[in-house]
Amino acid sequence: MWKRLIKNFTKKQKRAFYHILVGSVVFLLGAFVPDRYGLPLIINIAAFCIVGLDVVKKAVKNIARGQVFDENFLMAIATIGAFFVGEYSEGVAVMLFYQVGELFQSYAVNKSRKSIAALMDIRPDYANVERNKELLTVDPEEVKIDEIIIVKPGEKVPLDGVVIEGNSTLDTAALTGESVPRKVEAGQDILSGVINLSGVLRICVKKPFGESTVAKILDLVENASSKKSKSENFITKFARYYTPAVVIAALILAVVPPILLPGAAFSDWIHRALIFLVISCPCALVISIPLSFFGGIGGASKAGVLVKGSNYLEALSQAEMIVFDKTGTLTKGTFQVTEICPENISKEELLRLAAYAESYSSHPISQSLKQAYAREIDASKVEEVEEFSGKGVKAVVEGTTVYAGNRKLMLMQNIAVDESDLIGTIVHVACNGKYAGYILIADEIKEDAKDAVQAILQLGIKRTVMLTGDNRETGEAVAAKLGLNEVYTELLPGDKMDKMEELFQKKSEKGKLVYVGDGINDAPVLTRADIGIAMGALGSDAAIEAADIVIMTDEPSKIADALRISRKTIGIVKQNILFALGIKGLFLIMGAFGVANMWEAVFADVGVSVIAILNAMRALHYQVPGGSLENREVGLR
């Protein structure tokens, strides 16, 4: 029985448990010895030393360091004071109960930390790298870009790269919270931290370990606790002034009434002051509030939502307006040519000129044109390439001056175009100053985007807005399909920032504005927003670095999950603050008037702490109601 009970204890917790056990036996022995030769006092002192000596030592050490007013000081003064007023057994019993509560509290906190640590158990221990026709096992940090690594079934993928040989299924649960395995084959990107389930994979490394997905996740979670929320900062400052105040109040309570009140005994008022000290300990708040945020961040990580600090988790609960980028955020960002409409030129030639003109660009639209052309591009045929931000490109292709881009680029060349009946991304092409036709490119809306917007609105978000550089017809069509409140189209990167400033004027003073994006041009806007959310799996490194929260699965529905998690966490924090302050306030008044005894005082301290900590652990175990496409449990239970 005892072995099962202490199986999950740490070494320190086992030591505390045995001290409590032996101390309890000695304390009970004291209740049966005859009241002669000071035996009850001697036995109670022995029991107190076994159970409470470490608390007294901690109090003395902290006083030497200048940290006087903590729970160890309060408990030491209160229990030793009980001996001086003749309440031997009460002093021991209070220390016993306090140590039982501390042990349970330590176990609860340690269990919560282990749960969160298990979520982050994604760091690979080694990498199998091919060097000089040999397979070597090395530290992932030693692998260089463009080296080939082998990942066998059951192994973690140690670095980000591209699969060059093999196909398999991947367990991405630790990284993204997804329970369904994903397939991967040659030519596809693969992220570090996922587990290879079946086939052998040869992967060409594209990022060093320090810049890999798994390294960034670990860094985000490890550093999240350094960014404190307003609630945590409040509790830290509160404890700094609160504890000295109650010690002074207890001193006044012990000395002033016996002097002023006729017939008042010093022993009675000292006893009340000791009870007052035990009740006043603020550890319920100091421990449970950070633990609530720690649990919320850990639970969000399990759901595939990385929160960079508890301050961002708290701010997200106050979200009032959510602004979306379109491409790669609400849509898949995988463009495909769906229509080629030439004027006085063949379809093949129009596509060829557009593909050559866009050949130097890495923009998704440029990639789709090159993919549709499906032939090798001879870079020597392209000269004088010039890119117009938010408009398109100009290039000389085999002596022909080609402009390829949107309507704004055509207007720069004094070429009028009509887009009234077209829905999609349109690339207009002009050759030597004459209009040559257009190419229509479609970008598919993400499967869960509509459900995500509906869920966000149901959570009470007042306004959902989309900002896009796409044409008005396409932008409005996407917004209508998703049920967004507002849409602003044909925006250049700089226009997005201007529009954000306008939107800031439309929210309330306490409300927060959230921006969700994924591209390099979204980085400034993500930084400007109250809370920036980046799509992490496919998003740019710049966007992920600038964001406060990262969605690892690229699913917009995870935004609703993050909102629920943040609100649940803040709800728990508020519950703990109100509960702890309310109970302590009541018992402090009772203690001052002599109504509360030492046992009730310990409940007001240790009991409240344990209840608050158990409540804080709920932040880690919370079920998101229907937050994902499959209506499955994501991360929190």
C-alpha positions as CSV (number, residue, x, y, z in Angstrom):
1,M,0.0,0.0,0.0
2,W,2.7,2.5,1.0
3,K,4.8,1.6,-2.0
4,R,1.9,2.3,-4.3
5,L,1.3,5.6,-2.5
6,I,4.8,6.9,-2.8
7,K,5.7,5.4,-6.2
8,N,5.3,8.7,-8.0
9,F,6.9,10.8,-5.4
10,T,10.2,12.6,-6.0
11,K,13.2,11.9,-3.7
12,K,12.4,15.2,-1.8
13,Q,8.7,14.3,-1.5
14,K,9.5,10.8,-0.2
15,R,11.7,12.4,2.5
16,A,8.9,14.7,3.5
17,F,6.4,11.8,3.5
18,Y,8.6,9.8,5.9
19,H,9.1,12.8,8.2
20,I,5.3,13.3,8.4
21,L,4.8,9.6,9.1
22,V,7.4,9.4,11.9
23,G,6.4,12.8,13.3
24,S,2.7,11.7,13.4
25,V,3.6,8.6,15.4
26,V,5.7,10.6,17.9
27,F,2.9,13.2,18.1
28,L,0.2,10.5,18.9
29,L,2.6,9.0,21.4
30,G,2.6,12.3,23.2
31,A,-1.2,12.1,23.7
32,F,-0.9,8.9,25.8
33,V,2.1,9.7,28.1
34,P,1.4,10.8,31.7
35,D,1.7,14.5,32.4
36,R,4.9,14.1,34.5
37,Y,8.4,15.4,34.3
38,G,7.5,17.5,31.3
39,L,7.1,14.4,29.1
40,P,4.3,15.9,26.9
41,L,6.5,18.9,26.2
42,I,9.6,16.8,25.4
43,I,7.7,14.5,23.1
44,N,5.9,17.4,21.3
45,I,9.2,19.2,20.8
46,A,10.7,16.0,19.4
47,A,7.7,15.6,17.0
48,F,8.0,19.3,16.1
49,C,11.7,18.9,15.2
50,I,10.9,15.9,13.0
51,V,8.1,17.6,11.2
52,G,8.9,21.3,11.2
53,L,12.7,21.7,11.5
54,D,13.1,22.2,7.8
55,V,10.5,25.0,7.8
56,V,12.4,26.8,10.6
57,K,15.7,26.3,8.7
58,K,14.2,27.7,5.5
59,A,12.8,30.7,7.5
60,V,16.3,31.4,9.0
61,K,18.1,31.1,5.6
62,N,15.6,33.4,3.9
63,I,15.9,36.0,6.7
64,A,19.7,35.9,6.2
65,R,19.1,36.5,2.5
66,G,16.7,39.4,3.2
67,Q,13.6,37.5,2.3
68,V,11.8,37.8,5.7
69,F,8.1,37.7,5.0
70,D,7.3,34.4,3.4
71,E,5.2,31.4,4.4
72,N,8.1,29.7,6.2
73,F,8.6,32.7,8.4
74,L,4.8,32.9,9.2
75,M,4.5,29.2,10.0
76,A,7.7,29.2,12.1
77,I,6.6,32.2,14.2
78,A,3.0,30.9,14.6
79,T,3.9,27.3,15.7
80,I,6.9,28.2,17.9
81,G,4.7,30.9,19.4
82,A,2.1,28.3,20.2
83,F,4.7,26.5,22.4
84,F,5.4,29.7,24.3
85,V,1.7,30.2,25.2
86,G,1.4,26.5,26.3
87,E,-0.4,25.1,23.2
88,Y,2.2,22.4,22.5
89,S,0.1,19.8,20.8
90,E,-1.7,22.6,18.7
91,G,1.7,23.9,17.5
92,V,2.8,20.4,16.4
93,A,-0.6,19.6,14.8
94,V,-0.6,22.8,12.8
95,M,2.9,22.1,11.5
96,L,1.9,18.5,10.7
97,F,-1.2,19.6,8.7
98,Y,0.9,22.3,7.0
99,Q,3.5,19.8,5.9
100,V,0.8,17.4,4.6
101,G,-0.7,20.2,2.6
102,E,2.8,21.2,1.3
103,L,3.5,17.6,0.2
104,F,0.2,17.4,-1.6
105,Q,0.8,20.8,-3.1
106,S,4.3,19.8,-4.3
107,Y,2.9,16.6,-5.8
108,A,0.2,18.5,-7.7
109,V,2.6,21.0,-9.1
110,N,5.1,18.4,-10.1
111,K,2.4,16.3,-11.8
112,S,1.3,19.3,-13.8
113,R,4.9,20.1,-14.8
114,K,5.4,16.5,-15.9
115,S,2.2,16.6,-18.0
116,I,3.5,19.7,-19.8
117,A,7.0,18.3,-20.1
118,A,5.5,15.2,-21.7
119,L,3.8,17.3,-24.3
120,M,7.2,18.8,-25.3
121,D,9.0,15.5,-25.5
122,I,9.8,16.1,-29.1
123,R,13.5,16.9,-29.1
124,P,15.4,14.3,-31.2
125,D,18.3,12.7,-29.5
126,Y,20.3,11.9,-32.6
127,A,20.4,12.0,-36.4
128,N,21.5,9.3,-38.9
129,V,23.5,11.2,-41.5
130,E,25.1,9.9,-44.7
131,R,28.8,10.8,-44.9
132,N,31.4,9.3,-47.3
133,K,29.0,6.4,-48.1
134,E,28.7,5.6,-44.3
135,L,25.7,6.0,-42.0
136,L,26.8,7.9,-38.9
137,T,24.8,8.6,-35.7
138,V,25.5,12.2,-34.6
139,D,23.9,15.0,-32.6
140,P,21.3,16.9,-34.7
141,E,23.2,20.1,-34.1
142,E,26.2,18.7,-36.0
143,V,24.2,18.1,-39.2
144,K,24.7,20.7,-42.0
145,I,22.3,22.1,-44.6
146,D,22.0,19.8,-47.7
147,E,23.3,16.8,-45.9
148,I,21.3,13.6,-46.3
149,I,19.7,12.0,-43.2
150,I,18.0,8.6,-42.9
151,V,14.9,8.3,-40.6
152,K,13.9,4.7,-39.8
153,P,10.4,3.6,-38.7
154,G,9.8,4.5,-35.1
155,E,12.4,7.4,-35.1
156,K,11.8,11.1,-34.6
157,V,12.6,13.3,-37.6
158,P,15.5,15.3,-36.2
159,L,15.6,18.3,-38.7
160,D,13.5,20.1,-41.2
161,G,14.0,19.1,-44.8
162,V,12.6,17.6,-48.0
163,V,12.0,13.9,-48.6
164,I,14.1,12.8,-51.5
165,E,13.4,9.0,-51.3
166,G,10.7,6.8,-49.7
167,N,7.2,7.2,-48.4
168,S,5.7,6.8,-45.0
169,T,3.0,7.9,-42.5
170,L,3.9,10.4,-39.8
171,D,2.7,10.8,-36.3
172,T,2.4,14.6,-35.8
173,A,0.5,14.5,-32.5
174,A,3.3,15.9,-30.4
175,L,4.0,18.7,-32.9
176,T,0.5,19.7,-34.0
177,G,-2.1,18.0,-31.8
178,E,-3.4,16.0,-34.8
179,S,-4.4,12.4,-33.9
180,V,-4.6,11.2,-37.5
181,P,-1.3,10.1,-39.1
182,R,-0.2,12.0,-42.2
183,K,1.2,10.6,-45.4
184,V,4.5,11.8,-46.8
185,E,6.3,11.0,-50.0
186,A,9.3,12.1,-52.1
187,G,9.3,15.8,-53.0
188,Q,7.3,16.8,-49.9
189,D,8.6,19.0,-47.0
190,I,8.9,17.4,-43.6
191,L,9.2,19.0,-40.2
192,S,11.4,18.0,-37.3
193,G,9.7,16.6,-34.2
194,V,7.3,14.2,-36.0
195,I,7.6,10.5,-35.7
196,N,8.2,8.2,-38.7
197,L,5.7,5.3,-38.4
198,S,6.3,3.0,-41.4
199,G,8.8,3.4,-44.3
200,V,12.4,4.4,-44.4
201,L,12.9,8.1,-45.4
202,R,15.9,9.8,-47.0
203,I,15.7,13.5,-46.2
204,C,17.7,16.4,-47.5
205,V,18.2,18.8,-44.6
206,K,17.1,22.4,-45.3
207,K,17.6,24.1,-42.0
208,P,20.2,23.8,-39.2
209,F,18.9,22.4,-35.9
210,G,18.9,25.8,-34.2
211,E,16.4,27.1,-36.9
212,S,14.4,23.9,-37.1
213,T,10.7,23.6,-36.1
214,V,11.4,21.5,-33.0
215,A,14.0,23.9,-31.8
216,K,11.7,26.9,-32.2
217,I,8.9,25.1,-30.4
218,L,11.0,24.2,-27.4
219,D,12.4,27.7,-27.2
220,L,8.9,29.2,-27.3
221,V,7.6,27.0,-24.6
222,E,10.7,27.3,-22.4
223,N,10.7,31.1,-22.6
224,A,6.9,31.5,-22.3
225,S,7.1,31.8,-18.5
226,S,9.4,34.8,-18.7
227,K,6.6,36.9,-20.2
228,K,4.3,37.4,-17.2
229,S,0.7,38.4,-17.5
230,K,-0.8,41.4,-15.7
231,S,-2.4,39.0,-13.2
232,E,0.9,37.4,-12.4
233,N,2.6,40.8,-12.0
234,F,-0.2,41.9,-9.8
235,I,0.2,38.9,-7.5
236,T,3.9,39.4,-7.3
237,K,3.5,43.0,-6.3
238,F,0.6,42.2,-4.0
239,A,2.6,39.6,-2.0
240,R,5.5,42.0,-1.7
241,Y,3.4,44.5,0.2
242,Y,0.7,42.3,1.6
243,T,2.9,40.0,3.8
244,P,4.8,42.8,5.7
245,A,1.4,44.5,6.2
246,V,-0.2,41.5,7.9
247,V,2.9,40.8,10.0
248,I,2.7,44.4,11.3
249,A,-1.1,44.0,11.8
250,A,-0.4,40.7,13.8
251,L,2.1,42.5,16.0
252,I,-0.4,45.3,16.7
253,L,-3.0,42.7,17.4
254,A,-0.7,41.0,20.0
255,V,0.4,44.1,21.8
256,V,-2.2,46.9,21.6
257,P,-5.5,45.3,22.8
258,P,-3.9,43.9,26.0
259,I,-2.7,47.4,26.9
260,L,-5.9,49.2,26.0
261,L,-8.6,46.7,27.1
262,P,-9.1,46.2,30.8
263,G,-8.7,42.5,31.8
264,A,-7.3,41.4,28.5
265,A,-4.6,38.8,28.7
266,F,-1.4,39.0,26.6
267,S,-1.5,35.2,26.1
268,D,-5.0,35.3,24.6
269,W,-4.1,38.1,22.1
270,I,-0.7,36.6,21.2
271,H,-2.6,33.4,20.3
272,R,-5.0,35.4,18.1
273,A,-2.0,37.1,16.5
274,L,-0.4,33.7,15.8
275,I,-3.6,32.5,14.2
276,F,-3.8,35.7,12.2
277,L,-0.2,35.0,10.9
278,V,-1.0,31.5,9.7
279,I,-4.2,32.6,7.9
280,S,-2.4,35.5,6.1
281,C,0.1,33.4,4.1
282,P,-0.4,34.4,0.4
283,C,1.0,31.1,-1.1
284,A,-2.4,30.1,-2.5
285,L,-2.2,33.1,-4.9
286,V,1.6,33.1,-5.5
287,I,1.6,29.4,-6.6
288,S,-1.8,28.9,-8.2
289,I,-1.8,31.9,-10.5
290,P,1.4,31.1,-12.4
291,L,0.4,27.5,-12.4
292,S,-2.9,28.3,-14.1
293,F,-1.1,30.1,-16.9
294,F,1.6,27.4,-17.2
295,G,-1.2,24.8,-17.6
296,G,-3.0,26.9,-20.2
297,I,0.2,27.4,-22.2
298,G,1.0,23.7,-22.0
299,G,-2.5,22.6,-22.9
300,A,-2.5,25.0,-25.9
301,S,0.8,23.5,-27.0
302,K,-0.7,20.1,-27.0
303,A,-3.5,21.4,-29.2
304,G,-1.0,22.7,-31.8
305,V,-1.2,26.3,-30.6
306,L,2.1,27.8,-29.3
307,V,1.6,30.8,-27.0
308,K,4.9,32.7,-26.5
309,G,3.9,34.0,-23.0
310,S,1.2,34.1,-20.4
311,N,0.7,37.9,-21.2
312,Y,-0.4,36.9,-24.7
313,L,-2.8,34.2,-23.4
314,E,-4.3,36.8,-21.1
315,A,-4.6,39.4,-23.9
316,L,-6.3,36.9,-26.2
317,S,-9.1,36.4,-23.7
318,Q,-9.9,40.1,-24.3
319,A,-10.0,39.8,-28.1
320,E,-12.7,42.0,-29.7
321,M,-11.7,42.1,-33.3
322,I,-9.9,39.5,-35.5
323,V,-8.3,40.6,-38.7
324,F,-7.3,37.9,-41.3
325,D,-4.9,37.9,-44.2
326,K,-6.4,35.9,-47.1
327,T,-3.8,33.9,-48.9
328,G,-2.3,31.1,-46.9
329,T,-4.4,32.0,-43.9
330,L,-8.0,31.5,-44.9
331,T,-7.1,30.0,-48.3
332,K,-4.6,27.2,-49.0
333,G,-2.2,29.4,-50.8
334,T,-1.8,26.7,-53.5
335,F,-2.6,28.6,-56.7
336,Q,-3.6,26.8,-59.9
337,V,-4.1,28.2,-63.4
338,T,-7.7,27.6,-64.2
339,E,-8.2,29.8,-67.3
340,I,-6.0,31.4,-70.1
341,C,-7.6,34.2,-72.1
342,P,-5.2,35.7,-74.8
343,E,-5.7,38.6,-77.1
344,N,-4.0,38.5,-80.5
345,I,-1.6,35.8,-79.2
346,S,-1.8,32.1,-78.6
347,K,-2.5,30.6,-75.1
348,E,0.8,28.8,-75.1
349,E,2.7,32.0,-75.9
350,L,0.8,34.0,-73.3
351,L,1.6,31.5,-70.6
352,R,5.2,31.2,-71.7
353,L,5.8,35.0,-71.5
354,A,4.1,35.2,-68.1
355,A,6.1,32.3,-66.7
356,Y,9.4,33.7,-68.0
357,A,8.6,37.2,-66.6
358,E,7.7,35.7,-63.2
359,S,10.6,33.2,-63.2
360,Y,12.7,35.1,-60.7
361,S,9.9,35.5,-58.1
362,S,9.1,33.1,-55.3
363,H,5.5,34.3,-54.8
364,P,2.9,31.5,-54.9
365,I,1.3,33.1,-58.0
366,S,4.6,33.0,-59.8
367,Q,5.1,29.4,-58.8
368,S,1.7,28.5,-60.1
369,L,2.5,30.1,-63.5
370,K,5.8,28.2,-63.7
371,Q,4.1,25.0,-62.7
372,A,1.4,25.4,-65.4
373,Y,4.1,26.1,-68.0
374,A,5.7,22.8,-67.0
375,R,8.9,23.3,-69.0
376,E,12.4,24.3,-68.0
377,I,13.0,28.0,-68.1
378,D,16.2,29.3,-69.7
379,A,17.2,32.2,-67.4
380,S,19.5,33.6,-70.1
381,K,16.4,34.7,-72.1
382,V,15.2,37.0,-69.3
383,E,16.7,40.4,-68.7
384,E,16.0,43.7,-66.9
385,V,13.7,42.1,-64.3
386,E,12.0,44.7,-62.1
387,E,9.5,43.9,-59.4
388,F,6.7,46.3,-58.4
389,S,5.6,45.6,-54.8
390,G,2.0,44.6,-54.6
391,K,1.5,45.0,-58.4
392,G,3.6,42.5,-60.4
393,V,6.8,42.4,-62.5
394,K,8.4,43.7,-65.6
395,A,11.0,41.7,-67.6
396,V,12.5,41.7,-71.1
397,V,12.0,38.2,-72.5
398,E,13.9,37.6,-75.8
399,G,13.7,41.3,-76.6
400,T,9.9,41.6,-75.7
401,T,9.1,43.9,-72.8
402,V,6.6,42.0,-70.7
403,Y,4.5,43.4,-67.8
404,A,2.7,40.7,-65.8
405,G,0.6,41.6,-62.7
406,N,-2.6,43.0,-61.5
407,R,-4.9,45.8,-62.7
408,K,-2.8,48.4,-60.9
409,L,0.3,47.4,-63.0
410,M,-1.7,47.7,-66.2
411,L,-3.0,51.2,-65.2
412,M,0.6,52.2,-64.6
413,Q,1.1,51.5,-68.4
414,N,-2.1,53.3,-69.3
415,I,-3.8,50.0,-70.3
416,A,-7.5,49.7,-69.3
417,V,-8.7,46.2,-68.2
418,D,-12.1,44.9,-67.2
419,E,-12.4,42.5,-64.2
420,S,-16.1,43.0,-63.5
421,D,-17.1,39.3,-64.1
422,L,-14.0,37.6,-63.0
423,I,-13.6,35.9,-59.6
424,G,-10.1,34.7,-58.8
425,T,-6.5,36.0,-58.9
426,I,-5.9,37.6,-62.3
427,V,-2.5,38.0,-63.9
428,H,-2.7,40.5,-66.7
429,V,0.0,40.5,-69.4
430,A,1.1,43.3,-71.6
431,C,3.7,43.0,-74.4
432,N,5.6,46.0,-75.7
433,G,2.9,48.3,-74.3
434,K,-0.1,46.4,-75.8
435,Y,-2.5,44.2,-73.8
436,A,-1.9,40.5,-74.5
437,G,-4.6,38.9,-72.3
438,Y,-5.0,37.5,-68.8
439,I,-4.4,34.3,-66.8
440,L,-7.0,33.4,-64.1
441,I,-5.6,31.6,-61.0
442,A,-7.7,30.1,-58.3
443,D,-6.8,29.7,-54.7
444,E,-8.9,27.2,-52.7
445,I,-10.5,28.1,-49.4
446,K,-9.3,25.9,-46.5
447,E,-11.8,23.2,-45.4
448,D,-12.3,24.5,-41.9
449,A,-12.2,28.3,-42.7
450,K,-15.9,28.8,-42.7
451,D,-16.5,26.8,-39.5
452,A,-13.6,28.7,-37.9
453,V,-15.2,32.1,-38.7
454,Q,-18.6,30.9,-37.4
455,A,-17.0,29.6,-34.2
456,I,-15.1,32.8,-33.6
457,L,-18.3,34.9,-34.0
458,Q,-20.2,32.5,-31.7
459,L,-17.5,33.1,-29.1
460,G,-18.6,36.8,-29.0
461,I,-15.9,38.4,-31.3
462,K,-17.6,41.6,-32.5
463,R,-15.9,42.0,-35.8
464,T,-14.1,39.7,-38.3
465,V,-12.2,41.5,-41.0
466,M,-10.1,40.3,-44.1
467,L,-7.3,42.3,-45.6
468,T,-6.1,41.2,-49.0
469,G,-4.1,42.5,-52.0
470,D,-6.5,40.5,-54.3
471,N,-9.0,42.3,-56.5
472,R,-12.3,43.4,-55.1
473,E,-14.5,40.8,-56.7
474,T,-12.4,37.9,-55.5
475,G,-11.9,39.3,-52.0
476,E,-15.6,40.0,-51.6
477,A,-16.6,36.6,-52.9
478,V,-14.3,34.8,-50.4
479,A,-15.5,37.1,-47.5
480,A,-19.2,36.4,-48.4
481,K,-18.5,32.6,-48.6
482,L,-16.9,32.6,-45.1
483,G,-19.3,35.0,-43.4
484,L,-16.8,37.7,-42.6
485,N,-18.1,41.1,-41.4
486,E,-15.8,43.2,-43.5
487,V,-13.3,43.0,-46.3
488,Y,-10.7,45.4,-47.7
489,T,-9.2,44.5,-51.1
490,E,-6.4,45.6,-53.5
491,L,-4.1,46.5,-50.6
492,L,-0.4,46.9,-51.0
493,P,1.8,45.8,-48.0
494,G,2.0,49.3,-46.8
495,D,-1.8,49.7,-47.1
496,K,-2.3,46.9,-44.7
497,M,-0.6,48.8,-41.9
498,D,-2.7,51.9,-42.7
499,K,-5.9,49.9,-42.6
500,M,-4.8,48.4,-39.3
501,E,-4.4,51.8,-37.8
502,E,-8.0,52.6,-38.9
503,L,-9.3,49.4,-37.3
504,F,-7.6,50.2,-34.1
505,Q,-9.7,53.3,-33.9
506,K,-12.9,51.2,-34.2
507,K,-12.3,48.9,-31.2
508,S,-13.0,49.7,-27.5
509,E,-10.3,50.9,-25.1
510,K,-10.0,47.5,-23.3
511,G,-10.7,45.3,-26.3
512,K,-7.8,43.7,-28.2
513,L,-7.2,43.5,-31.9
514,V,-5.9,40.2,-33.3
515,Y,-4.2,39.8,-36.6
516,V,-3.8,36.4,-38.3
517,G,-1.3,36.1,-41.2
518,D,1.4,33.9,-42.7
519,G,3.5,35.8,-45.2
520,I,6.7,37.9,-45.0
521,N,4.7,41.0,-45.7
522,D,2.5,40.2,-42.7
523,A,5.4,40.5,-40.2
524,P,5.0,44.3,-39.6
525,V,1.3,44.0,-39.2
526,L,1.6,41.0,-36.8
527,T,4.0,43.1,-34.7
528,R,1.6,46.1,-34.7
529,A,-1.4,44.1,-33.6
530,D,-2.3,43.6,-29.9
531,I,-1.9,39.9,-30.5
532,G,-0.3,38.5,-33.7
533,I,-1.2,34.9,-34.7
534,A,1.0,33.2,-37.4
535,M,0.2,30.1,-39.4
536,G,3.3,28.1,-38.4
537,A,3.4,25.0,-40.6
538,L,3.5,26.8,-44.0
539,G,4.0,30.4,-42.8
540,S,7.2,32.3,-43.3
541,D,9.9,32.4,-40.6
542,A,9.5,36.2,-40.4
543,A,5.8,35.9,-39.7
544,I,6.4,33.2,-37.0
545,E,9.1,35.3,-35.3
546,A,6.9,38.4,-35.3
547,A,3.8,36.6,-34.0
548,D,2.8,36.2,-30.3
549,I,0.9,32.9,-31.0
550,V,1.7,30.3,-33.7
551,I,-0.8,27.8,-35.1
552,M,1.2,24.7,-36.0
553,T,-1.4,23.0,-38.1
554,D,-2.3,26.0,-40.4
555,E,-6.0,25.4,-39.4
556,P,-8.0,28.6,-38.9
557,S,-10.3,26.6,-36.5
558,K,-7.4,26.5,-34.0
559,I,-7.9,30.2,-33.5
560,A,-11.3,29.4,-31.9
561,D,-9.5,26.7,-29.8
562,A,-7.0,29.3,-28.6
563,L,-9.7,31.7,-27.7
564,R,-11.5,29.1,-25.6
565,I,-8.3,28.0,-23.9
566,S,-7.4,31.6,-23.0
567,R,-10.8,32.4,-21.6
568,K,-10.9,29.2,-19.6
569,T,-7.4,29.9,-18.2
570,I,-8.3,33.5,-17.2
571,G,-11.6,32.2,-15.7
572,I,-9.6,29.9,-13.5
573,V,-7.2,32.7,-12.5
574,K,-10.1,34.9,-11.5
575,Q,-11.7,32.1,-9.5
576,N,-8.5,31.5,-7.6
577,I,-8.0,35.2,-6.8
578,L,-11.6,35.7,-5.6
579,F,-11.6,32.4,-3.7
580,A,-8.3,32.9,-2.0
581,L,-8.8,36.5,-1.0
582,G,-12.4,35.9,0.0
583,I,-11.7,33.0,2.3
584,K,-8.5,34.6,3.8
585,G,-10.4,37.9,4.3
586,L,-13.2,36.1,6.2
587,F,-10.8,34.0,8.4
588,L,-8.5,37.0,9.1
589,I,-11.5,38.9,10.6
590,M,-12.5,35.7,12.5
591,G,-9.0,35.3,13.8
592,A,-8.7,38.9,14.9
593,F,-12.0,38.6,16.9
594,G,-10.9,35.2,18.4
595,V,-13.5,33.2,16.6
596,A,-11.1,31.1,14.5
597,N,-8.8,28.5,16.0
598,M,-5.4,27.3,14.8
599,W,-6.9,24.4,12.8
600,E,-9.2,26.7,10.9
601,A,-6.3,29.0,10.3
602,V,-4.3,26.2,8.7
603,F,-7.3,25.4,6.4
604,A,-7.4,29.0,5.4
605,D,-3.7,28.7,4.4
606,V,-2.9,25.2,3.3
607,G,-6.5,24.1,2.5
608,V,-7.1,27.1,0.3
609,S,-3.7,26.6,-1.4
610,V,-4.5,23.0,-2.3
611,I,-7.9,23.8,-3.6
612,A,-6.6,26.7,-5.7
613,I,-3.8,24.5,-7.1
614,L,-6.2,21.7,-8.0
615,N,-8.4,24.3,-9.7
616,A,-5.4,25.7,-11.6
617,M,-4.6,22.2,-13.0
618,R,-7.9,22.3,-14.8
619,A,-6.3,24.7,-17.3
620,L,-4.3,21.8,-18.6
621,H,-7.3,19.4,-18.7
622,Y,-10.0,21.2,-20.7
623,Q,-12.0,19.8,-23.6
624,V,-12.4,22.1,-26.6
625,P,-16.1,21.6,-27.6
626,G,-16.1,20.8,-31.3
627,G,-13.1,22.9,-32.0
628,S,-11.8,21.0,-35.0
629,L,-13.1,19.5,-38.2
630,E,-13.5,16.0,-36.8
631,N,-15.1,17.3,-33.6
632,R,-12.4,15.5,-31.8
633,E,-10.6,16.2,-28.6
634,V,-7.7,18.5,-29.3
635,G,-5.1,18.8,-26.6
636,L,-7.0,19.7,-23.5
637,R,-9.4,17.5,-21.7
